[in-house]
Amino acid sequence: MDRLKGKSLIVTGGANGIGRAIAQLAASEGARVMITDIDVAGGNIVRDHILAAGGKAAFMQHDITDSARTTQIIEATVVEFGGLDVLVNNAGIQLTCPLLQITLEQWRRVFSVNVEAAFVGTQCALKQMIKTGTGSIINISSTLSSVPLELNAAYCASKAAVTQLTKVTALEMASVSRGIRVNSVHPGVIATPMVEREMADVARLRESTPQETIDAEFDDICPLGIGAPEDIAYGVIYLASDEAKYVTGTELIIDGGHLLK
């Protein structure tokens, strides 16, 4: 308890899955949490859950590709909570599609959500963090940033870009303020709505393969099987806390052994 006491934190894509787990765990550790998501109903549910548990939280609707809205949210967080200590760039999308069938519009959409939004959010957050000389930015990447997976060209490439963005930002910020840290978290296969949709898409593309077989294949990707959103949230809490004050530019891999295979 209280590992994040007194800190204000933004979680993008906080209405479901990993984002929801991060928001709730951060609040239980004493953080003031701004939840953002395009899903208004889901975001309000997470906020209300935190408030009912005695935590501090707010929700703002957020199309992550709207850079003006991102600026508004960061400014509102500073006003609401008195500052910005942690930004978790969690919102993302996945495109399950054969490479030769991906349109340029689809490719750009994946990069707009997964990479450009993280870049804009990082820039806006850093302008606030530089004022205080402290802060932690955490980008949710993926083991697929380094391991290819068929039918996921856009997602794999976008997460590789997020990983490199993280490292360059960490390096540049270290010369600006040693109190500002930037890291990435790399989940394996996690039980989230996005992964459920991907499994359904794979089953659709492989018409002769039963859904049960696809589910078993996904469970076999990581030696420890499919993980839970909370498994990732615990790693994010560590990077957000002062326990990680000497950690920057790292790839925190939480993958149930995916990269061992």
C-alpha positions in Angstrom: 0.0 0.0 0.0 0.9 3.6 -0.6 3.7 2.9 -3.1 2.3 5.7 -5.2 1.0 7.9 -2.4 0.8 11.6 -3.5 1.4 10.9 -7.2 -0.9 11.8 -10.0 -1.1 9.4 -12.9 -2.8 9.2 -16.3 -3.7 5.9 -17.9 -4.8 5.9 -21.5 -7.1 3.1 -22.6 -8.0 2.7 -18.9 -11.6 1.4 -19.4 -10.7 -2.3 -20.0 -8.0 -4.9 -19.9 -4.5 -3.9 -18.9 -5.4 -0.2 -18.6 -8.2 -1.0 -16.2 -6.0 -3.2 -14.0 -3.3 -0.5 -13.9 -5.8 2.3 -13.0 -7.3 0.2 -10.2 -4.0 -1.0 -8.7 -2.4 2.5 -8.9 -5.4 3.9 -7.0 -5.1 1.2 -4.4 -1.4 2.2 -4.0 -2.4 5.8 -3.2 -2.2 7.5 -6.7 -4.7 10.0 -8.0 -5.7 8.5 -11.3 -7.0 10.1 -14.5 -8.6 7.4 -16.6 -8.9 8.2 -20.3 -10.6 6.1 -23.0 -12.9 6.3 -26.0 -15.2 4.0 -24.1 -17.2 6.4 -21.9 -19.3 3.7 -20.2 -16.3 1.5 -19.4 -14.2 4.5 -18.2 -17.0 5.7 -15.8 -17.3 2.2 -14.4 -13.6 2.0 -13.6 -13.7 5.5 -12.0 -16.7 4.6 -9.9 -15.1 1.4 -8.8 -12.0 3.3 -7.6 -14.1 5.9 -5.8 -16.2 3.3 -4.1 -13.0 1.6 -2.8 -11.9 5.0 -1.3 -9.5 5.9 -4.0 -9.1 9.1 -6.0 -10.0 9.1 -9.7 -11.5 11.0 -12.6 -12.4 10.0 -16.2 -12.2 11.9 -19.4 -13.3 10.7 -22.8 -10.3 10.5 -25.1 -9.8 9.6 -28.8 -6.1 8.9 -28.5 -5.4 10.2 -32.0 -6.8 13.7 -31.1 -3.6 15.6 -30.1 -5.6 18.6 -29.0 -7.6 16.5 -26.6 -4.5 14.9 -25.3 -3.2 18.4 -24.4 -6.5 19.2 -22.7 -6.4 16.0 -20.6 -2.9 16.6 -19.4 -3.7 20.2 -18.5 -6.9 19.1 -16.7 -5.0 16.5 -14.8 -2.6 19.1 -13.5 -5.4 21.3 -12.4 -7.5 18.5 -10.9 -4.6 16.7 -9.1 -2.0 19.4 -8.7 0.5 18.0 -11.1 1.5 15.1 -13.3 3.9 12.5 -12.0 3.2 9.4 -14.2 1.9 8.9 -17.8 1.1 5.4 -18.9 0.7 5.2 -22.7 -1.4 2.1 -22.7 -4.1 2.6 -25.3 -3.5 0.5 -28.5 -5.1 -1.5 -31.2 -4.3 -4.6 -33.1 -4.8 -5.6 -36.7 -5.0 -9.3 -37.5 -4.6 -9.5 -41.3 -2.4 -11.1 -43.9 0.4 -8.6 -45.0 -0.7 -8.6 -48.6 -4.2 -7.6 -47.6 -3.4 -4.7 -45.3 -4.4 -1.4 -46.8 -2.3 1.7 -46.3 -5.2 3.3 -44.4 -5.2 0.4 -42.0 -1.5 0.5 -41.5 -1.6 4.2 -40.8 -4.5 3.7 -38.4 -2.4 1.3 -36.3 0.6 3.6 -36.2 -1.6 6.6 -35.4 -3.0 4.9 -32.3 0.0 2.9 -31.2 2.9 5.2 -32.0 1.9 8.7 -32.8 -0.5 9.0 -29.8 2.3 7.8 -27.5 4.7 10.4 -29.1 2.2 13.2 -28.6 1.3 12.2 -25.1 5.0 11.9 -24.2 5.8 15.4 -25.5 2.8 16.9 -23.7 3.6 15.1 -20.4 7.3 16.0 -20.5 6.5 19.7 -20.8 4.9 19.4 -17.4 7.4 17.0 -15.9 10.4 19.2 -16.8 8.9 22.0 -14.7 9.2 19.8 -11.6 12.3 17.8 -12.7 10.6 14.5 -11.9 8.3 12.1 -13.6 7.8 8.6 -15.1 6.6 7.7 -18.5 5.6 4.1 -19.1 4.9 2.9 -22.6 3.0 -0.4 -23.0 4.8 -2.2 -25.8 4.8 -6.0 -26.5 7.0 -9.0 -26.8 6.0 -8.7 -30.5 8.3 -5.7 -30.7 11.1 -8.2 -31.1 9.4 -11.5 -32.0 7.4 -11.6 -35.2 3.9 -13.1 -35.4 2.2 -13.9 -38.7 -0.9 -11.8 -39.5 0.4 -9.0 -37.2 2.8 -7.0 -39.4 1.4 -3.6 -38.4 1.1 -4.4 -34.7 4.7 -5.8 -34.5 6.2 -2.9 -36.4 4.3 -0.3 -34.3 5.4 -1.9 -31.0 9.0 -2.0 -32.2 8.6 1.8 -32.9 7.2 2.4 -29.4 10.2 0.5 -27.9 12.7 2.7 -29.8 10.8 5.8 -29.0 11.0 4.9 -25.3 14.8 4.4 -25.4 15.5 7.6 -27.3 13.2 9.6 -25.0 14.9 8.1 -21.9 18.3 9.0 -23.2 17.4 12.6 -24.1 15.5 13.2 -20.8 18.5 12.0 -18.7 20.4 15.0 -20.0 17.5 17.3 -19.1 16.7 16.0 -15.7 17.9 12.9 -13.9 14.5 12.7 -12.2 12.6 12.0 -15.4 12.5 8.3 -16.4 11.0 6.6 -19.4 10.5 2.8 -19.7 8.5 0.3 -21.7 6.6 -2.8 -20.5 6.4 -5.9 -22.8 3.5 -8.1 -22.1 3.1 -11.6 -23.5 -0.3 -13.0 -24.2 -2.7 -11.5 -21.7 -6.4 -12.2 -21.2 -7.9 -8.9 -22.5 -10.7 -8.0 -24.9 -8.1 -7.2 -27.6 -6.6 -10.6 -27.4 -10.0 -12.2 -27.4 -10.8 -10.3 -30.6 -7.5 -11.4 -32.1 -8.2 -15.1 -31.4 -11.7 -14.7 -33.1 -10.1 -13.0 -36.1 -7.5 -15.8 -36.5 -10.3 -18.4 -36.3 -12.2 -16.4 -39.0 -9.2 -16.3 -41.3 -8.5 -20.0 -40.7 -12.0 -21.2 -41.4 -11.3 -24.9 -41.1 -9.7 -24.6 -37.6 -12.0 -24.8 -34.6 -12.0 -21.8 -32.2 -10.9 -24.3 -29.4 -7.8 -25.1 -31.4 -7.0 -21.4 -31.8 -7.5 -20.8 -28.1 -5.1 -23.7 -27.3 -2.5 -22.3 -29.7 -2.6 -18.9 -28.0 -2.3 -20.5 -24.6 0.8 -22.4 -25.8 2.6 -19.2 -27.0 3.9 -18.5 -23.5 5.3 -21.4 -21.4 3.2 -20.2 -18.4 0.1 -19.8 -20.5 -2.1 -16.8 -20.9 -1.5 -14.1 -18.3 -3.9 -11.8 -16.4 -4.0 -7.9 -16.8 -2.9 -7.6 -13.1 0.4 -9.3 -14.0 1.2 -6.3 -16.2 -0.2 -3.8 -13.7 2.2 -4.9 -11.0 5.2 -4.1 -13.2 3.8 -0.7 -14.1 3.3 0.2 -10.5 7.0 -0.6 -9.9 8.2 1.6 -12.7 5.8 4.4 -11.6 7.1 4.2 -8.0 10.2 5.7 -6.4 11.5 2.1 -6.1 12.5 2.4 -9.8 14.2 5.8 -9.5 17.4 4.4 -11.1 15.5 2.6 -13.9 15.2 4.3 -17.3 15.3 3.1 -20.9 14.6 -0.5 -19.9 12.3 -3.1 -21.4 10.4 -4.7 -18.5 9.4 -8.1 -20.0 6.3 -9.7 -18.3 5.6 -12.5 -20.7 5.2 -15.9 -19.0 8.3 -17.0 -20.8 7.3 -16.0 -24.4 10.8 -14.9 -25.3 12.3 -18.1 -24.1 10.7 -20.0 -27.0 
